[in-house]
Structures are given as C-alpha cells and as structure tokens.
Amino acid sequence: MSAGTEYTLDQLKAVWNEILDSVLETDRIAWLAFFDARLVSLTAGELTLSFSDVTKLSGDHNFSIARNPKHIALLKSSIKSVAGLEVEIIEV
C-alpha cells in the first residue's frame, strides 16, 4: 500500500503471515508469543489482538506475561516493515 493509505483489518490479515515470518527471522520466542493471536480490530492506529480460543484450552490461558516489551516492539517493527503501518498493540 502507498504511504497515507489506511489499512483495513482484512488487508492486515492478508499480510499477517508475512509479518509473522518477519518476526520469526529475528526472534523465534517472539514469533511463538504471537503466532496464535487473532486480529480483532484495527482502528485509529491501534491493533487489538486476542489470544483467547475456547476451543483450545479450558479456563484462563492468557499468556501475556510471556509477551515482553521487546516482543511487542519487534511485532510493531515487523508490521511497519511489511505493511508500512505504525500501530500500538492492544491485547485482550
């Protein structure tokens, strides 16, 4: 996409695997921390990710403690590199 063009959530989902591949090239642990994320919304420069999947585990399985600030920074950098999009990451 060209500079100044807004991404839709569906467009970001279309390049999500490429973004994750970029994360993997730098840090496998960071990749593991995000590979199961579900992209919920993209509004006003905020990307909301959900890690809940009731079909996988019962009970609370929010591993946000495993996603440290370095991992978040790498994900943001990969999104910028692949999609040209600067976002803040919101986890739910």
GIGI-V244867 format. One line per field, one symbol per residue. phi: phi as a letter, one per 40 degrees, with the letter a starting at -180 (. if undefined). Layout:
phi = ???
This chain:
phi = .cdgccccdcccdcbdcccccccdcbacccdccbcccbccabafgbbcbbbcacccbcgcbcbcccccdcccccccccccccbgbcbcbbbb
